[in-house]
Amino acid sequence: MVIMVKRVVTLFMVMLALSGCGASSAVNLYKVSEDLACSSQKPGRTFQEDCNTCMCDSSGRKVCTLMACRLN
């Protein structure tokens, strides 16, 4: 469980760095929630929610980046 969380955090840190968003300006880099989106999915599944990337962890929880999305 701890290894999976570390991998998720590392993945999101890399994604933030590649997107040009400085990690120092973000208070929370990701959000973990109990969500039905991951209840029946395989761990490691990734998907988009608005402009954020989410991943299902090994406990069936949804972990998402917390990037501000542009308004259209």
Residue frames as qw, qx, qy, qz and C-alpha x, y, z in Angstrom:
[[0.000, 0.886, 0.463, 0.000, 0.00, 0.00, 0.00],
 [0.294, -0.816, 0.102, 0.487, 2.76, 2.44, 0.96],
 [0.423, -0.166, 0.598, 0.660, 4.73, 1.61, -2.18],
 [0.250, 0.599, 0.667, 0.365, 1.65, 2.19, -4.37],
 [0.096, -0.946, -0.257, 0.175, 1.01, 5.59, -2.74],
 [0.386, -0.618, 0.333, 0.598, 4.66, 6.57, -3.26],
 [0.395, 0.141, 0.688, 0.592, 4.40, 5.56, -6.92],
 [0.123, 0.805, 0.556, 0.165, 1.21, 7.60, -7.36],
 [0.225, -0.903, -0.032, 0.364, 2.78, 10.66, -5.73],
 [0.429, -0.370, 0.515, 0.643, 5.89, 10.29, -7.89],
 [0.341, 0.436, 0.701, 0.449, 3.74, 9.95, -11.02],
 [0.022, 0.915, 0.402, 0.035, 1.81, 13.11, -10.21],
 [0.350, -0.764, 0.171, 0.514, 4.98, 15.06, -9.35],
 [0.416, -0.074, 0.627, 0.655, 6.40, 14.13, -12.77],
 [0.209, 0.662, 0.648, 0.315, 3.14, 15.10, -14.45],
 [0.142, -0.939, -0.205, 0.235, 3.16, 18.47, -12.67],
 [0.404, -0.556, 0.376, 0.622, 6.76, 19.11, -13.66],
 [0.364, 0.163, 0.700, 0.592, 6.04, 18.26, -17.30],
 [0.106, 0.792, 0.580, 0.156, 2.95, 20.48, -17.36],
 [0.278, 0.485, -0.047, 0.828, 4.99, 23.52, -16.33],
 [0.517, -0.747, -0.150, -0.389, 3.15, 23.89, -13.05],
 [0.223, 0.501, -0.652, 0.524, 5.62, 24.49, -10.21],
 [0.620, -0.351, -0.696, 0.089, 5.16, 22.14, -7.27],
 [0.293, -0.110, -0.454, 0.834, 6.16, 24.93, -4.88],
 [0.275, -0.119, -0.069, -0.952, 3.02, 26.88, -5.79],
 [0.667, -0.269, -0.554, -0.419, 0.69, 23.98, -4.97],
 [0.447, -0.465, 0.528, -0.552, -0.44, 23.31, -1.40],
 [0.756, -0.008, 0.628, -0.183, -2.02, 19.92, -2.11],
 [0.074, 0.406, -0.721, -0.556, -0.70, 18.01, -5.07],
 [0.365, -0.102, -0.846, -0.374, -3.36, 15.32, -5.11],
 [0.588, -0.207, 0.281, -0.729, -6.67, 14.32, -3.55],
 [0.158, 0.007, -0.987, -0.012, -7.58, 10.83, -2.32],
 [0.559, -0.042, 0.195, -0.805, -11.27, 9.96, -2.12],
 [0.376, 0.166, 0.907, -0.089, -13.60, 7.02, -1.75],
 [0.434, 0.424, -0.183, -0.773, -15.36, 7.10, -5.10],
 [0.832, 0.229, 0.461, -0.208, -17.44, 4.65, -7.11],
 [0.545, 0.743, -0.325, -0.211, -15.27, 5.36, -10.18],
 [0.235, 0.550, -0.796, 0.096, -12.61, 2.99, -8.79],
 [0.687, -0.255, 0.511, -0.449, -14.72, 0.51, -6.82],
 [0.913, 0.173, 0.362, -0.069, -14.70, -2.10, -9.59],
 [0.545, 0.791, -0.275, 0.020, -11.56, -1.07, -11.49],
 [0.888, 0.018, -0.193, 0.417, -8.07, -2.57, -11.55],
 [0.436, -0.783, 0.053, 0.440, -5.43, -0.74, -9.48],
 [0.430, -0.272, 0.442, 0.739, -3.33, 1.55, -11.63],
 [0.311, 0.645, 0.607, 0.345, -6.15, 2.49, -14.03],
 [0.165, -0.331, -0.051, 0.928, -5.82, 6.15, -15.03],
 [0.182, 0.682, 0.639, 0.304, -8.48, 8.49, -16.39],
 [0.137, 0.226, 0.003, 0.964, -9.20, 12.19, -16.86],
 [0.126, -0.757, -0.614, 0.182, -11.63, 14.29, -14.81],
 [0.103, 0.982, 0.037, -0.154, -11.81, 17.79, -16.29],
 [0.438, 0.784, -0.411, 0.158, -8.13, 18.82, -16.60],
 [0.418, -0.595, 0.644, -0.236, -6.93, 16.52, -13.81],
 [0.601, 0.234, -0.755, -0.120, -5.54, 13.00, -14.04],
 [0.716, -0.406, 0.349, -0.448, -6.89, 10.35, -11.67],
 [0.424, 0.294, -0.857, -0.002, -5.64, 6.89, -10.79],
 [0.848, -0.390, -0.147, -0.327, -7.25, 3.99, -8.93],
 [0.063, -0.600, 0.750, -0.272, -5.09, 2.77, -6.03],
 [0.351, 0.075, -0.933, -0.006, -4.88, -0.78, -4.70],
 [0.081, 0.239, 0.768, -0.589, -7.58, -0.05, -2.08],
 [0.138, 0.612, 0.734, 0.258, -10.14, 1.04, -4.67],
 [0.101, -0.805, -0.233, 0.536, -9.70, 4.73, -3.86],
 [0.515, 0.747, 0.215, 0.361, -9.46, 7.47, -6.47],
 [0.481, -0.554, 0.048, 0.678, -6.32, 9.64, -6.37],
 [0.449, 0.773, 0.330, 0.303, -6.42, 12.80, -8.52],
 [0.403, 0.092, -0.049, 0.909, -4.21, 15.79, -9.22],
 [0.056, -0.801, -0.484, 0.349, -5.57, 19.14, -8.06],
 [0.314, -0.003, 0.295, 0.902, -4.72, 21.40, -10.96],
 [0.281, 0.573, 0.281, -0.717, -6.82, 24.48, -11.59],
 [0.477, 0.391, 0.700, 0.361, -8.76, 24.09, -14.83],
 [0.028, -0.075, 0.229, 0.970, -9.19, 26.87, -17.36],
 [0.405, 0.542, 0.551, -0.488, -12.68, 28.25, -17.75],
 [0.344, 0.258, 0.657, 0.619, -13.99, 28.24, -21.31]]
